[in-house]
């Protein structure tokens, strides 16, 4: 057991500051262990969100020494023992209190995404998919909605005004999961371009770097979605075909 300093942000939407706490840290402790010890022994009014303590629920997201992480998966031994460990709330979302932020915007976005719409089953009543297709979308199902990717996305982190017109990486993962599902029949490309604003993403891969589930968000979700939008709206052969048919290029994207 060793005495360590952990500096936790205390405050609300009106302002706040880091407060130092001296805590006895045991071998193997993660940051969440120490934060909960502070709550139990020194600051009972400390607000912190957590649930499973196993890296499965995504609830305990925070910025630890300036890096977005899950508190329950970040060991204290990662950091020098002679320096404070700083724990702050996610910067991109409105602060409620201390380490708790308001992430409800994400659930509002989720409601706008058309759900899974399967094709009719085969004549024998079964649905069939190749293993390759299953593997492709299974990666996206690993998302635990910790929203660390949303937090580091500079499109909304540095420009809050974009929240109304840019879904962010977590929801591009969801859209990719649906669009690439071999049984799904909906076409969400117009939504992906217009409401989700996929064109705002300039593929810096910061979202991929912080994903605790190691989902290749940029390469396997965002870039393929960009390609689908380009195929619909900017393919010159499709544009010519639409003109010959008297259609506005890209106008049929949401109905196909």
Secondary structure, DSSP 8 states (H G I E B T S, - for coil): -EEEEEEEEEEETTEEEEEEEEEEE-TT-BHHHHHHHHHHHT-TT-----S-SSSSS-TTEEEETTEEEEGGG-BGGGS-TTS-EEEE--SSSEEEETTEEE-HHHHHHHHHS----B----TTS-----HHHHHHHHGGGG-----HHHHH-HHHHS-GGGGGT---HHHHHHHHHHHT-TTB----HHHHHHTS-GGG-----HHHHH-TT---IIIIIIHHHHHHHHHHHT-HHHHHHHHHTT--TTTTTTT-
